[in-house]
């Protein structure tokens, strides 16, 4: 890239456009927001095209020492690259979803969304501990406003609950960060990832970070803010909340908890597995009895993210890679499902499942795309959902057969509630004349769902294009965790044996 500060430009474009939107009329604000998000998407494509797979771990780095103990430091590895691409891919779709449904205070709404884009990219690109914290926490503000100002009837309750839940855990994380910097003498995240903190201190540090990341994921039982936030948020708010904001918790585990506190991660692995197994089964059963489409998809998100945490704490390459693929797939599929709910909500202004039925008759294009995203959520081979779930289960199976069976039970229940939802919405008799009179997808809506459908199929048919950028980073994380394995720990035995096997293979090749 010749030293071009592409990450800074990707932060600056939506920030500048968001500020400009505050002073524009509705039409101009919509056009500028769409233009800015498309520019960031184009820059993201350039970022991906120029990412050197097999090169240095940290690329496109920028650093400026602002004052002692705080640096403006940016850089990405393969894991951050993929999550940034997910963010910039979903943002133009969110702007399109808000084109007609948001007609009040449009400039402020677009400004909030563009600020959200800047902060999301900042979370994944930050290489300074406190810079990460600023981006991570500031992301609460625009989402709080989006839910609280443009949400549904109970938006104030939902926005306060969302804000307080996520803020409370992050206070503990800040205290832990201050202790880490004081002990290690640096705020540089790559340096801290290789720093060996005292194992006893790791226990408390891990718990402090867990308090923040568990709420953000969200893990059971601190997930109760999520259904309320989803139900009250406008469509685009639900898309970006499920698509990207939930992934910040998983990214936090991958970037901080596992590499910085490996001994504590091994120690607390059974706790994570226990909570996640409970989430897989319980939230799937809760989803099965929902009457509100958004609530059903929200509870399914908790179940899917539980597969992510189990895979991460399997401590092997398949589990780690599978967790990343589940996060990427869930970002696309859950965002698409919330978009499908929003499309028919804009026509009938209800999310009650029983108010629909037989939509495949009068909305065949809609029913086709809804079916594709339903199948991807279920994990049908050939879609993005299958790849992540298969890899995760393969990693989990190496550790525990019983845990794999519990996860498989959650997948079966997932098929039950998603297919039950689809049958009641798309098939059956058309009992309500207003639902039977709804028009099919228009050109604007097709421009939103077609890219999502293509991305879901691309990830399902050719997952290597997503696995390749992160493979070296996953291998480095696996090696870091292997050092922390107590003797006789079956979860990390394979990771410990792998370097010796590779050395033996290299020796035989030389002969």
C-alpha positions in Angstrom: 0.0 0.0 0.0 3.1 2.3 0.0 2.4 3.6 3.5 -1.1 4.7 2.7 -3.0 4.9 6.1 -6.0 3.0 4.8 -7.3 2.1 8.3 -7.3 5.7 9.4 -9.1 6.7 6.2 -11.7 3.9 6.9 -12.2 5.5 10.3 -12.4 9.1 9.0 -14.8 8.6 6.1 -17.9 7.6 8.1 -17.0 9.9 11.0 -16.8 13.0 8.7 -19.9 12.0 6.8 -21.8 11.4 10.0 -21.0 14.8 11.3 -22.1 16.3 8.0 -25.4 14.4 8.1 -26.4 16.3 11.3 -26.7 19.5 9.3 -28.5 18.1 6.2 -32.0 17.5 5.1 -33.4 13.9 5.0 -32.7 13.2 1.4 -29.2 14.5 1.4 -28.4 12.7 4.7 -29.5 9.4 3.2 -27.5 9.9 0.0 -24.3 10.9 1.9 -24.7 8.0 4.4 -25.0 5.5 1.5 -22.1 7.0 -0.3 -19.8 6.9 2.8 -20.7 3.3 3.6 -20.0 2.3 0.0 -16.6 4.1 0.1 -15.7 2.2 3.2 -16.8 -1.1 1.6 -14.6 -0.3 -1.4 -11.7 0.5 0.9 -12.4 -2.8 2.7 -12.1 -4.7 -0.6 -8.8 -3.0 -1.2 -7.7 -4.0 2.3 -8.6 -7.6 1.7 -6.9 -7.7 -1.8 -3.7 -6.3 -0.3 -3.6 -8.5 2.8 -0.6 -10.7 2.6 -1.6 -14.2 3.6 1.5 -15.9 5.0 3.2 -12.5 5.6 3.6 -10.6 8.9 1.0 -11.2 11.5 0.2 -7.5 11.9 -0.3 -5.6 8.7 -1.3 -2.0 7.7 0.1 -0.8 11.0 0.0 2.9 12.0 1.4 4.4 15.2 1.5 7.8 16.7 2.5 8.4 20.3 -0.1 10.9 21.6 1.2 11.1 25.2 2.9 8.7 27.6 0.7 5.6 28.1 -1.5 6.2 25.1 -0.8 5.7 21.4 -2.9 6.0 18.3 -1.9 2.5 17.1 -3.8 0.6 14.4 -3.1 -2.7 12.6 -4.9 -5.9 11.7 -4.3 -9.6 11.5 -6.5 -12.0 9.5 -9.1 -12.3 12.3 -9.5 -8.5 12.5 -9.6 -8.3 8.7 -12.6 -10.6 8.4 -14.6 -8.9 11.1 -13.9 -5.5 9.5 -15.1 -6.8 6.2 -18.3 -8.1 7.9 -18.8 -4.6 9.3 -18.3 -2.6 6.1 -20.4 -5.2 4.1 -23.4 -4.9 6.4 -23.4 -1.1 6.8 -24.7 -0.1 3.3 -27.4 -2.7 3.7 -28.4 -1.1 7.0 -28.7 2.3 5.3 -30.8 0.8 2.6 -33.1 -0.9 5.2 -33.6 2.6 6.8 -34.3 4.4 3.5 -38.1 4.5 3.9 -38.8 3.2 7.4 -37.0 6.1 9.1 -38.7 9.4 8.4 -38.1 11.4 11.5 -34.8 13.1 12.5 -33.1 11.3 9.5 -29.9 13.3 9.7 -29.3 12.3 13.3 -30.1 8.7 12.6 -27.7 8.5 9.7 -25.1 10.3 11.8 -25.5 7.7 14.6 -25.1 4.8 12.2 -22.0 6.3 10.6 -20.5 6.9 14.0 -21.2 3.3 14.8 -19.3 2.2 11.7 -16.2 4.2 12.8 -16.3 2.7 16.3 -16.8 -0.9 15.0 -13.8 -0.7 12.7 -11.8 1.0 15.5 -12.5 -2.0 17.9 -11.1 -4.5 15.4 -8.2 -2.3 14.3 -7.0 -0.9 17.6 -3.5 -2.0 18.8 -3.4 0.1 21.9 -5.2 -1.2 25.0 -6.9 2.1 25.9 -7.7 3.0 22.3 -9.5 -0.4 22.1 -11.4 0.4 25.3 -12.5 3.8 24.0 -13.8 2.3 20.7 -15.4 -0.6 22.6 -17.2 1.5 25.1 -18.1 4.4 22.8 -20.0 2.0 20.6 -22.7 1.8 23.3 -23.6 5.5 22.7 -24.9 5.4 19.1 -26.7 2.1 19.6 -28.3 3.4 22.8 -29.6 6.4 20.8 -30.7 4.2 17.8 -32.8 2.0 20.1 -34.0 4.8 22.5 -35.0 7.4 19.8 -36.1 5.4 16.8 -37.2 2.1 18.5 -40.6 0.7 19.4 -43.1 1.4 22.2 -40.8 0.1 25.0 -37.6 1.6 23.6 -36.6 3.6 26.7 -36.7 0.5 28.9 -34.8 -1.6 26.3 -32.1 1.1 25.7 -31.4 1.6 29.4 -31.2 -2.1 30.0 -28.8 -2.5 27.0 -26.6 0.4 28.2 -26.4 -0.6 31.9 -25.8 -4.3 31.3 -22.9 -3.7 28.9 -21.4 -0.7 30.8 -21.3 -2.5 34.2 -19.0 -5.3 33.0 -16.7 -2.9 31.2 -15.9 -1.0 34.4 -14.2 -4.1 35.7 -12.3 -4.6 32.5 -10.9 -1.1 32.7 -9.6 -1.7 36.2 -7.9 -4.9 34.9 -6.4 -3.0 32.0 -4.9 -0.4 34.4 -3.3 -3.2 36.4 -1.9 -4.9 33.3 -0.3 -1.7 32.0 1.2 -1.0 35.3 2.6 -4.5 35.5 3.8 -5.0 31.9 4.8 -1.4 31.3 3.1 -1.2 27.9 -0.3 -0.6 26.3 0.7 -2.4 23.1 -1.8 -5.2 22.5 0.6 -7.5 20.4 3.2 -7.2 23.2 0.6 -8.0 25.9 -0.5 -11.0 23.9 2.9 -12.5 24.4 3.4 -11.3 28.0 3.4 -13.9 30.7 1.3 -12.6 33.6 1.5 -14.3 36.9 -1.0 -17.3 36.9 -2.6 -16.2 40.1 -3.2 -12.7 38.8 -4.5 -14.1 35.5 -7.5 -15.6 37.4 -8.7 -12.1 38.5 -7.8 -10.5 35.2 -9.7 -13.2 33.2 -12.8 -12.7 35.4 -12.7 -8.9 34.9 -12.5 -9.3 31.1 -15.1 -12.1 31.2 -17.6 -9.7 32.9 -17.5 -7.5 29.8 -17.2 -10.1 27.0 -19.9 -12.4 28.4 -22.5 -9.7 28.4 -21.4 -8.5 24.9 -21.7 -12.1 23.4 -24.2 -12.4 25.2 -23.7 -15.6 27.3 -26.4 -17.2 29.4 -27.6 -16.1 31.9 -26.6 -12.4 31.2 -28.3 -12.5 27.8 -31.7 -11.0 28.9 -31.0 -7.6 27.5 -30.7 -9.0 24.0 -34.3 -10.0 23.2 -35.6 -6.6 24.5 -33.0 -4.7 22.5 -33.8 -6.6 19.3 -37.6 -6.3 19.6 -37.5 -2.5 20.2 -34.6 -1.6 17.8 -35.4 -0.5 14.3 -34.7 -3.1 11.6 -31.2 -1.7 10.7 -30.4 -1.5 14.4 -31.2 -5.2 14.9 -29.1 -6.1 11.8 -26.0 -4.3 13.1 -26.5 -5.4 16.7 -26.7 -9.1 15.7 -24.3 -8.8 12.8 -21.4 -7.1 14.4 -21.8 -5.9 18.0 -22.3 -9.4 19.4 -19.1 -10.4 17.7 -17.1 -8.0 19.8 -17.5 -10.4 22.7 -16.1 -13.3 20.7 -13.3 -11.0 19.4 -12.5 -10.0 22.9 -12.1 -13.7 24.0 -9.8 -14.3 20.9 -7.7 -11.2 21.3 -7.5 -10.8 25.1 -8.7 -13.7 27.3 -7.2 -16.6 25.5 -3.7 -15.3 24.5 -3.1 -12.9 27.5 -4.5 -15.2 30.2 -3.9 -18.8 28.9 -3.6 -20.5 32.3 -6.8 -18.9 33.5 -8.6 -19.8 30.3 -7.7 -23.4 30.8 -8.8 -23.1 34.5 -12.2 -21.6 33.6 -12.8 -23.7 30.5 -15.3 -26.0 32.3 -17.3 -23.0 33.5 -17.6 -21.7 29.9 -18.6 -25.1 28.6 -21.3 -25.5 31.3 -22.8 -22.1 30.7 -22.7 -22.5 26.9 -24.3 -26.0 27.0 -27.1 -24.6 29.1 -27.5 -21.7 26.6 -27.6 -24.0 23.6 -30.5 -26.1 25.0 -32.5 -23.6 27.1 -32.5 -20.6 24.6 -33.4 -23.0 21.8 -36.4 -24.3 23.7 -37.4 -20.7 24.5 -37.1 -19.8 20.8 -39.4 -22.7 20.0 -42.4 -21.1 21.8 -42.0 -17.5 20.7 -44.9 -15.7 18.9 -42.7 -12.6 18.0 -40.4 -13.2 15.0 -37.7 -10.9 16.3 -37.7 -12.6 19.7 -37.3 -16.0 18.1 -34.3 -14.9 16.1 -32.8 -13.1 19.1 -33.0 -16.3 21.2 -31.5 -18.2 18.3 -28.6 -15.8 18.4 -27.8 -16.7 22.0 -27.8 -20.4 21.1 -25.5 -19.8 18.1 -23.1 -17.7 20.1 -22.9 -20.4 22.7 -21.5 -22.7 20.0 -18.9 -20.0 19.5 -17.8 -20.0 23.1 -17.6 -23.8 23.4 -15.5 -23.9 20.2 -13.1 -21.2 21.5 -12.6 -23.1 24.7 -12.0 -26.4 23.0 -8.4 -25.0 22.5 -7.8 -26.7 19.2 -7.5 -25.4 15.6 -10.8 -26.8 14.4 -12.7 -25.3 17.4 -11.1 -21.9 17.0 -11.5 -21.8 13.3 -15.1 -23.1 13.6 -15.9 -20.4 16.1 -14.7 -17.7 13.8 -16.7 -19.1 10.9 -19.8 -19.3 13.1 -19.4 -15.7 14.0 -19.0 -14.6 10.4 -21.9 -16.8 9.2 -24.1 -15.6 12.1 -23.3 -12.0 11.2 -24.6 -12.5 7.7 -27.5 -14.9 8.4 -29.0 -13.3 11.5 -28.6 -9.9 9.9 -30.5 -11.2 6.8 -33.2 -12.8 9.0 -33.8 -9.5 10.8 -33.9 -7.8 7.5 -36.6 -10.3 6.3 -38.6 -9.6 9.4 -38.2 -5.8 8.8 -39.4 -6.1 5.1 -42.8 -7.6 6.1 -43.0 -5.4 9.2 -42.8 -2.3 7.0 -45.9 -3.6 5.1 -48.1 -4.9 8.0 -46.5 -3.3 11.1 -46.6 -6.4 13.2 -44.1 -9.1 14.1 -46.7 -11.6 15.3 -46.1 -14.9 13.4 -49.8 -15.8 13.3 -50.7 -12.7 11.4 -48.9 -14.0 8.4 -49.1 -17.3 6.4 -49.0 -18.3 2.8 -46.6 -15.5 1.8 -45.0 -17.8 -0.9 -48.2 -17.2 -2.9 -48.1 -13.4 -3.2 -44.4 -12.9 -2.3 -42.5 -15.7 -4.0 -39.1 -13.8 -4.2 -39.3 -13.0 -0.6 -40.1 -16.6 0.3 -37.2 -17.8 -1.7 -34.6 -15.6 0.1 -36.2 -16.2 3.5 -35.9 -19.9 2.8 -32.2 -19.5 1.9 -31.4 -17.7 5.1 -33.5 -20.1 7.2 -31.6 -23.1 5.7 -28.3 -21.3 6.5 -29.4 -20.7 10.1 -30.2 -24.4 10.3 -26.7 -25.3 8.9 -27.7 -26.8 5.5 -24.5 -28.0 3.6 -23.6 -25.5 0.9 -24.5 -22.6 3.1 -22.3 -20.6 5.5 -24.0 -22.1 8.6 -22.8 -25.6 7.8 -19.0 -24.8 7.6 -18.8 -23.1 11.0 -20.9 -25.6 12.9 -19.2 -28.6 11.4 -15.7 -27.3 12.2 -16.8 -26.3 15.7 -18.3 -29.7 16.4 -15.2 -31.4 15.0 -13.1 -29.4 17.5 -15.5 -30.0 20.4 -15.6 -33.8 19.6 -11.9 -34.1 20.1 -12.4 -33.0 23.7 -15.8 -34.3 24.8 -18.3 -36.6 23.1 -21.1 -35.7 25.5 -20.7 -31.9 24.9 -20.8 -32.6 21.2 -24.1 -34.4 21.7 -25.5 -31.4 23.6 -24.4 -29.1 20.9 -26.0 -31.4 18.3 -29.2 -31.3 20.3 -29.2 -27.5 20.0 -28.7 -27.7 16.2 -31.7 -30.1 16.0 -33.8 -27.7 18.1 -32.6 -24.9 15.8 -33.9 -26.7 12.8 -37.2 -27.2 14.6 -37.9 -23.6 15.5 -36.6 -22.1 12.2 -38.5 -24.5 10.0 -41.6 -24.0 12.2 -41.2 -20.3 11.8 -40.8 -20.6 8.0 -43.8 -22.9 7.6 -46.1 -20.6 9.5 -45.0 -17.5 7.6 -44.4 -18.7 4.0 -46.8 -21.7 3.7 -50.2 -22.7 4.9 -53.5 -20.9 4.2 -53.7 -17.2 3.7 -56.0 -16.4 6.6 -55.5 -12.6 6.6 -56.4 -10.5 3.6 -54.0 -7.7 4.4 -51.1 -10.2 4.5 -52.3 -11.8 1.3 -52.3 -8.4 -0.4 -48.7 -7.5 0.4 -46.4 -6.8 -2.6 -43.3 -8.8 -3.3 -39.7 -7.5 -3.0 -39.1 -4.2 -4.8 -35.7 -3.2 -6.4 -34.4 -1.6 -3.3 -35.1 -4.7 -1.2 -33.6 -7.0 -3.7 -30.4 -4.9 -3.6 -30.3 -5.7 0.1 -31.0 -9.4 0.2 -29.2 -10.5 -3.0 -25.7 -9.6 -1.7 -26.4 -11.3 1.6 -27.6 -14.4 -0.2 -24.5 -14.5 -2.4 -22.2 -14.1 0.6 -24.0 -16.9 2.5 -23.5 -19.2 -0.5 -19.9 -18.1 -1.2 -18.9 -18.9 2.4 -20.7 -22.3 2.2 -19.2 -23.3 -1.2 -15.7 -21.9 -0.8 -14.9 -21.4 2.9 -11.1 -21.5 2.2 -11.2 -17.8 1.1 -12.3 -17.0 4.7 -10.2 -19.6 6.5 -6.9 -18.8 4.7 -6.4 -15.2 6.2 -6.9 -16.4 9.8 -5.2 -19.8 9.7 -1.8 -18.5 10.8 -3.3 -16.4 13.6 -5.3 -19.4 14.9 -2.2 -21.6 14.8 -0.3 -19.0 16.9 -3.1 -18.8 19.4 -3.3 -22.6 19.6 0.4 -22.7 20.3 0.1 -20.0 23.0 -2.6 -22.0 24.7 -0.7 -25.3 24.5 2.0 -23.8 26.7 -0.5 -23.4 29.5 -1.9 -26.9 29.4 -1.5 -28.9 32.6 0.0 -32.3 32.2 -2.7 -34.8 31.3 -5.1 -32.2 29.9 -6.7 -34.0 27.0 -8.0 -30.7 25.5 -4.5 -29.4 24.8 -2.6 -32.7 24.3 -3.0 -32.6 20.5 -1.8 -29.0 20.4 1.3 -29.9 22.4 2.1 -32.9 20.2 1.7 -31.0 16.9 5.0 -29.1 17.0 6.9 -32.4 17.7 5.1 -34.1 14.9 5.9 -31.2 12.5 9.5 -31.3 13.5 9.7 -35.1 12.9 8.0 -34.7 9.5 10.5 -32.0 8.5 13.4 -34.3 9.6 12.0 -37.1 7.5 11.6 -34.8 4.5 15.2 -33.7 4.8 16.3 -37.4 4.6 
